Structures are given as C-alpha cells and as structure tokens.
C-alpha cells in the first residue's frame, strides 16, 4: 500500500482534551425532486429563505446506484445510459446549477449518494451492469480501469430484492469491497468537481460475512491485539481462520459490531478526503437512521451504525425521524433531546430529519431544539414556513454571543455506552431512554457520558453520576469512579454494573458491592458513604424512575412511523400528573443540592438545557427553555402553543461567580431584562412567559479573581 493511501486511510484523531463547544445552529433544507436543474422558479424558492445547507437528491451525472444514467430522479422511469460526451455536458450544466444555488444564497449544497445499494440485473446486464459493461469508455472521469471482478462479486449478501420498476433488482454491495470503494471514491470526486460542498451518504447498514471483510477483520484485530491475544481471546491463529460472529454473546461478536462501525468510519474518511482534495472543507454527512424508538435502535445493533465511531470521521450526522416535536394527546412529549445530547457528547453535530415538522409551530420548536441542543439543525423537508426559518436565521445571527463557544453546564452525568449494546445488553438501552425522559421532565441539567468518557476531567463537574446497567467496565474506569466518590461525588449504580471487564470476563465479586463492603446478597441497604461522597446501589430503576404507561420510545418502528397510530395511542392516556421524582428524592439530600433548576410547579412539558462560557471578567451562563406543550393535531399540523407563565429558574453558578444581569431573548418576542436574586450559591430568576422558546442569559462576575 502506498504512503499516500495510508495517509488517506488514517482516521482523524479526536482531541479529547479540547472541550466540545456549542455552535450556531444551521438552517437546513432537504428536497429530492428531479426538477431543480435549470429551473428559475426553484432558484426563486431558495432565494426567498436561503438555507445554510441545501440537501438535494440525485442531481448528478453519475449516480452511486446506477452510474451515468440520464435524469435526476431517484429511480428513473427508464434506464438511459448517457454517452461520455453527454456526461461532460451534464457536468458543465451541473456546475452552473450548483453555482446558481450558491448565488441564490444557499451556502453549502450537498447531493445524495448511497454506499450500500446498486440497481440493475446482473443476468440481463441492465442498470448498473450496463455501465459496468461500458466501463472503459468512462475512464476519463476518474474511474480507472474496469474492475476485474464483476459487480455481482462485490455483494455483502447473495440475495437481491426485486424492484417494482424497470425490471431491476436492488443489490447490496459490501462497503469493504475494494472495487466498490474505488467506484464510490470516483463518484465523490465527481460530486466535488460539480462544485458541491459536500455529500450526503445514505443507508449505511451492512453485515457482510465474505472474504472482503474477513481479511480486513484480521487487520482490524491486529491494530488492537497481539497475535497471541487474538489466538487466546478469539481462537484465530491466522488471517485465514478469521470468522465474524453474527450471533452475539462473546467478544468476537462485540468486535464484529465495532469492526463494522470502524469500517464505516474508514469509508467516510476515504470519501471525505477525496472531496476535500478538490473542495477544501468538503462535508460528509451520513444517515444514522432513527433513534426515537428503542425498537429501531435495537434492530440496527451491529449493522455498523455508531455515533461515537462515526464522529471520528465526520462533523455532522443525520437522525431520520418521522415525527415532529410537540405534544401528542394530553401528556406524550415528542422531542429530539436524546439525539442532540448523544451527538454532542460524541463531539458531532446532529441534524434531525423530522418529516412532519413543516408547519410554523413544528418548524419553530424543531429549530429551537437545535439551539437548546448546542448546535446542529432541523433538517426540514420542503420549503413550507419560510417566514419561521427567516426569523430563526436572523435571530441566531444577531445573537451569536448566546450560541457559540459554550460548554455544557450540567449537574448530572448519565453513562450511555454503545458497547453495552454490542454485548447484547438491552437493559442498558431501556434504562437510558427512561432516565433521559425522566430527567428532562424534572428539569435536571444532565449530559450523556459516552464510551471512553469516564475520566476525571469529565466527572469532576457533576454532582451525581448515574451508571444504569453498565456491565462492562475496566479496572481504570472503576478506579476513576471510586476517586469521584472519594472527592465528594454521588454515584448511582443501577443493576450489576462492572460485573464484567472489557473483555467480557466475569469479576469474582461485583466491584461496587465489594468496594462498599456489602455482602453479595439481596436486600442490601442501598446507600453507603465513602470518602467525602456516596455510592447508591440500586437493584433496578422501576421504583425510582417510574415510567408513564405510554411512551413514544416503546413503539415499534412501523407504529412510530404512522402518525395516526401515534395519535390514537397517545389519546388513550389521560394527563399524567407531575409527581416528585423518587430518584431525585434519593439523590438530592446526598448531593446536598437541588438538581431541578425549575420550580416544582413547572410543567413536565418544559425542558431546560444550560451552557457556560468563561471570560476574563467572569462569564456567561445561558439556559435554553423549551415548551413542548405544542398540541399536535395531525400530520404537519400543530399549535398554537399553550404558554407557561412565571417559571422560576433556580440554578447553581460556577464557583465564585456572581450574577450581574439577566435577560431573555426569543425569536418571537423582544428582549427582556429579568429580575434575579442570589440564593446561596444559586441564582433565582423568574421568566414571566414562555410560549415555545426563550434563552435566558445570566452574565456573571468572577468574585474569586476580583
Ligand atoms: Zn465484505
């Protein structure tokens, strides 16, 4: 392998010591219509409310799934191979088209490719095979020599699915097959040559058992284990003996999942580098599928989708969700808080494709979520509600100081480890969804702590750390948690945390029980003071985190995708009263602080997130207040919001900080000075009215330095 190729393959390393900070949210539109190119009316639509990111469909001469096929539809009515000269002319026309979109005000324009689908018929030589059989004629476009293997040999699966049009089938190539990779790299170069600023990569799911992956799996393992360790832990003595484990249950299965996620990160890096060489700053934005429901996450475990591992290769990713934010029925909240927090914790910006957020209320609340989530975007389908987008766009740009360069200000850390899912630990997954909703509804400022994040620097900021069914912990992680408690932290351990090490070896005794000197039996006292802090050992969460009878995250994918079903189900449940949280009731006296930052009368539909920025004189604390009481009436129909009055915010400030001013801003209300008062180490302020979204900024002086 050449040095150049090795450099190109090197994955970007993330500097964990530099805090990940908030960024100005983006206005992001998506539309795959085939009628955009050379269409003056389309340019007028764009110019009326220009997005930061415009995501178009197949506006390319060479499509990833079909090759040089005429037209811009996803699935053209008839396959019509363009001649090389026609391709030249088409690329020239597309360059002018992308330029015209830039002139209309779209800053970043990206088209669609897919890394795991090919369309055609390998027997009748139609679709992609038409192109493959004429490959040499197109070499000048950067495809190089015709691959020696027929595309039918690139596939991850022997199955092909019939496609209802054109007598074609859908095939699934393996992202690790070198010939398919070579083709995708040429496609991305052509994307960049058309003047696009990046590329969207769709589907991203693979489970290939073939030689292309077995040999690479050996390479992957060798980067992590010695030959002896591979023999001992996996039973492979050579590249030829390697097998992947689909079935789960052991370290080979876990490494198979990690390997697939690593394979995507590797492919994304390759593709991004191809674009970057032609268009500096080239963006690569992959689709990570939905995370609104546990069933969707569960069925994709091990298919290569992994926020943390992908974040090493790209700055943005898409969550593809069907719903819109707001309130179903009397008490079922639809939000993207989990997705935004997960993306932020993994140091990547999340874009939420919410198919039904198109009406003014839905667009407004979804754009507000991007601000409250620390950056990212609503990915809006189509162009409805331009006045709302323009209002938010202006609001963000005029108030950059509220949105850019902040770090999270949270009192609680919740460990959400992707690797637990690779071990088949669904209890962890369910606990995360439940805890997330519970903490949001009780106005607790919290972050996710993700794989690799259990370190002193991260933990020291939290009053409490929750470890929900995290079964696999290293000795070092356990030691870090012990130090955290010794220095005064409150650690909540739910379930059999740390029962195994990272290689899946069972520990003789569960570490937190041993450390607290509890007997390994049921009926334990749950609380033990140790050092300056406390460890709480809970058998489970049922008693402490009561779950409402109906949750959107419990729906299966089919149900969740049907708004009629969601509305019917939500309406079956009456308004749930907001009872005090048993979990907070347990933690707060031990943490000696109030972990809820909004008064007890604040409804569950209000969610709060907070960020800080430090400067020479002191700093700034911003709190984002969102009101999800935006009744959803049907598909892309919501509102008006039911305002909340007199919200008492009572928030701890960083050590030594004293509030000197407080004000709110909102996209739909004038700025307002807010009365505030010091109460111990906290500051109390009252926000008179919240419709959908307000940002409360508290400027502070650092009294320690003055
Ligand atoms: Zn493969």
Boltz pocket constraint, residues with backbone or C-beta under 6 A from the ligand:
constraints:
  - pocket:
      binder: B
      contacts: [[A, 155], [A, 156], [A, 174], [A, 175], [A, 176], [A, 177], [A, 208], [A, 209], [A, 210], [A, 211], [A, 212], [A, 213], [A, 214]]
      max_distance: 6.0
